[in-house]
Amino acid sequence: MARLHEHEGKALFKIAKMPIPQGEIATTPEEAGKIAGKIGKPVVIKVQIWAGGRGKAGGVKFANTPDDATRAAASLLGATIKGYLVEKVLVEEKLEIEKEYYAGIIVNAKADARCPVVMFSTEGGMDIESVPLDKIALMNVDVIRGFKIYDALNLANKVKVPSAHIVPVARLIVGLYDTFRNYGARLIEINPMVITKDGKVLAGDCRISIDDSSAIRHPELGIKVARESGTPPTELDKIAWWVEEKDLRGTCYFAEMDNQIKGELFGTIGFHGMGGGGAMLGVDGLNKQGLRVPDFADTSGNPPASKVYRAAKLVFSQPGIDGYMLGGFMAANQEQWHHAHGVVKALREELPKRPGFPVLLLLAGNKEKESLEILREGTKDLNARIRIYGGDRVYDTVGLAAEMKEMVLEYKKERKG
């Protein structure tokens, strides 16, 4: 998923004619001061980063005058908050809040639903997970029928929204659903939905995460990497998304990560998994052997050899790795010879540059016998420590991780001379 910044989400709300606070984006302190002067009342300055809890982290400041706004923006722009460099701030009118509500939509992936679920609560300004169930109204939406104004009115009525506010609240919920549908979101929230002291109803803050496939269909959103992450995308992350964006056959997921382990560190392994759950088992096994994994890579859904090859090349592109593991810790329902061909091509390009390099290949599933033969034939003349296994070792995460550690220690000792 790709998460939009608050100002980007509110721009979509504006298209849907949903009321939002008056405000603009600023990239310099001077711009922030000018925007505050244009608004002509006290303002709030909010950093635009992909993280919640901005206020507690010092990323939200209030200003009564344009000069105050200039100084506040100067203290935020260029700062690092929650691991993100602050390059933009949103300068908005400060709202006089009477009451806060919550509205959100996610995809209900349960087998008996598989549809959007609209949520509304009278308890806004906090995580919906911490709100008592009796204060939340829910509705699974039939995507053919759609979501109507009377559905929104019923939700608001269930949690006893006062009659003075129920119609504008319902209109905001309908606008939220329309935005969710029109842009192919996986998650969308107004939190808080604000009732001001003079009776206005506005979307005070928002969160929108766009589905990977939808990002491709909406170039106007300017999404560079359709992955939601706790850190900004690296150059390798951007290349990985380019691979995925250009070829929708199967999945090529790659993300660099700061994987720190407890205890003694024996080496760093470039990890290439198949299937999210199985891949995580492999990472956990390596970590328990004192081996750090700097990436999470997954090729699944029957990708072609060309896509597997690019994923393997991304794994090898990481600096300082001491080994490569293809961790198919599952019997995958895909034609595994595509993986075998792609991995062999990558290994034949990379291993001549790394004499004695440790490589552990675990491949199980459809066409397993043929795939293992491709791996053995394609690597038999390479000067490297290569071990190849099939389905008989698919559950042996502990043993295979221990073998990887053994090879890494031999390799590092050899390199030291």
Secondary structure in CASP SS format (residue, H / E / C, confidence):
PFRMAT SS
TARGET T0000
AUTHOR 0000-0000-0000
METHOD secondary structure of the structure
MODEL  1
M C 1.00
A E 1.00
R E 1.00
L C 1.00
H C 1.00
E H 1.00
H H 1.00
E H 1.00
G H 1.00
K H 1.00
A H 1.00
L H 1.00
F H 1.00
K H 1.00
I H 1.00
A C 1.00
K C 1.00
M C 1.00
P C 1.00
I C 1.00
P C 1.00
Q C 1.00
G E 1.00
E E 1.00
I E 1.00
A E 1.00
T C 1.00
T C 1.00
P H 1.00
E H 1.00
E H 1.00
A H 1.00
G H 1.00
K H 1.00
I H 1.00
A H 1.00
G H 1.00
K H 1.00
I H 1.00
G C 1.00
K C 1.00
P C 1.00
V E 1.00
V E 1.00
I E 1.00
K E 1.00
V E 1.00
Q C 1.00
I C 1.00
W C 1.00
A C 1.00
G C 1.00
G C 1.00
R C 1.00
G C 1.00
K C 1.00
A C 1.00
G C 1.00
G C 1.00
V E 1.00
K E 1.00
F E 1.00
A E 1.00
N C 1.00
T C 1.00
P H 1.00
D H 1.00
D H 1.00
A H 1.00
T H 1.00
R H 1.00
A H 1.00
A H 1.00
A H 1.00
S H 1.00
L H 1.00
L C 1.00
G C 1.00
A C 1.00
T E 1.00
I E 1.00
K C 1.00
G C 1.00
Y E 1.00
L E 1.00
V C 1.00
E C 1.00
K C 1.00
V E 1.00
L E 1.00
V E 1.00
E E 1.00
E E 1.00
K C 1.00
L C 1.00
E C 1.00
I E 1.00
E E 1.00
K E 1.00
E E 1.00
Y E 1.00
Y E 1.00
A E 1.00
G E 1.00
I E 1.00
I E 1.00
V E 1.00
N E 1.00
A C 1.00
K C 1.00
A C 1.00
D C 1.00
A C 1.00
R C 1.00
C E 1.00
P E 1.00
V E 1.00
V E 1.00
M E 1.00
F E 1.00
S E 1.00
T C 1.00
E C 1.00
G C 1.00
G C 1.00
M C 1.00
D C 1.00
I H 1.00
E H 1.00
S H 1.00
V C 1.00
P C 1.00
L H 1.00
D H 1.00
K H 1.00
I E 1.00
A E 1.00
L E 1.00
M E 1.00
N E 1.00
V C 1.00
D C 1.00
V C 1.00
I C 1.00
R C 1.00
G C 1.00
F C 1.00
K C 1.00
I H 1.00
Y H 1.00
D H 1.00
A H 1.00
L H 1.00
N H 1.00
L H 1.00
A H 1.00
N H 1.00
K H 1.00
V C 1.00
K C 1.00
V C 1.00
P C 1.00
S H 1.00
A H 1.00
H H 1.00
I H 1.00
V H 1.00
P H 1.00
V H 1.00
A H 1.00
R H 1.00
L H 1.00
I H 1.00
V H 1.00
G H 1.00
L H 1.00
Y H 1.00
D H 1.00
T H 1.00
F H 1.00
R H 1.00
N H 1.00
Y C 1.00
G C 1.00
A E 1.00
R E 1.00
L E 1.00
I E 1.00
E E 1.00
I E 1.00
N E 1.00
P E 1.00
M E 1.00
V E 1.00
I E 1.00
T E 1.00
K C 1.00
D C 1.00
G C 1.00
K C 1.00
V E 1.00
L E 1.00
A E 1.00
G C 1.00
D C 1.00
C E 1.00
R E 1.00
I E 1.00
S E 1.00
I E 1.00
D C 1.00
D H 1.00
S H 1.00
S H 1.00
A H 1.00
I H 1.00
R H 1.00
H C 1.00
P H 1.00
E H 1.00
L H 1.00
G C 1.00
I C 1.00
K C 1.00
V C 1.00
A C 1.00
R C 1.00
E C 1.00
S C 1.00
G C 1.00
T C 1.00
P C 1.00
P C 1.00
T C 1.00
E H 1.00
L H 1.00
D H 1.00
K H 1.00
I H 1.00
A H 1.00
W H 1.00
W H 1.00
V H 1.00
E H 1.00
E H 1.00
K H 1.00
D C 1.00
L C 1.00
R C 1.00
G C 1.00
T E 1.00
C E 1.00
Y E 1.00
F E 1.00
A E 1.00
E E 1.00
M C 1.00
D C 1.00
N C 1.00
Q C 1.00
I C 1.00
K C 1.00
G C 1.00
E C 1.00
L C 1.00
F C 1.00
G E 1.00
T E 1.00
I E 1.00
G E 1.00
F E 1.00
H E 1.00
G E 1.00
M C 1.00
G C 1.00
G H 1.00
G H 1.00
G H 1.00
A H 1.00
M H 1.00
L H 1.00
G H 1.00
V H 1.00
D H 1.00
G H 1.00
L H 1.00
N H 1.00
K H 1.00
Q C 1.00
G C 1.00
L E 1.00
R E 1.00
V C 1.00
P C 1.00
D E 1.00
F E 1.00
A E 1.00
D E 1.00
T E 1.00
S E 1.00
G C 1.00
N C 1.00
P C 1.00
P C 1.00
A H 1.00
S H 1.00
K H 1.00
V H 1.00
Y H 1.00
R H 1.00
A H 1.00
A H 1.00
K H 1.00
L H 1.00
V H 1.00
F H 1.00
S C 1.00
Q C 1.00
P C 1.00
G C 1.00
I C 1.00
D C 1.00
G E 1.00
Y E 1.00
M E 1.00
L E 1.00
G E 1.00
G C 1.00
F C 1.00
M C 1.00
A C 1.00
A E 1.00
N C 1.00
Q C 1.00
E C 1.00
Q C 1.00
W H 1.00
H H 1.00
H H 1.00
A H 1.00
H H 1.00
G H 1.00
V H 1.00
V H 1.00
K H 1.00
A H 1.00
L H 1.00
R H 1.00
E H 1.00
E H 1.00
L H 1.00
P H 1.00
K H 1.00
R C 1.00
P C 1.00
G C 1.00
F E 1.00
P E 1.00
V E 1.00
L E 1.00
L E 1.00
L E 1.00
L C 1.00
A C 1.00
G E 1.00
N C 1.00
K C 1.00
E H 1.00
K H 1.00
E H 1.00
S H 1.00
L H 1.00
E H 1.00
I H 1.00
L H 1.00
R H 1.00
E H 1.00
G H 1.00
T H 1.00
K C 1.00
D C 1.00
L C 1.00
N C 1.00
A E 1.00
R E 1.00
I E 1.00
R E 1.00
I E 1.00
Y E 1.00
G C 1.00
G H 1.00
D H 1.00
R H 1.00
V C 1.00
Y C 1.00
D C 1.00
T H 1.00
V H 1.00
G H 1.00
L H 1.00
A H 1.00
A H 1.00
E H 1.00
M H 1.00
K H 1.00
E H 1.00
M H 1.00
V H 1.00
L H 1.00
E H 1.00
Y H 1.00
K H 1.00
K H 1.00
E H 1.00
R H 1.00
K H 1.00
G C 1.00
END
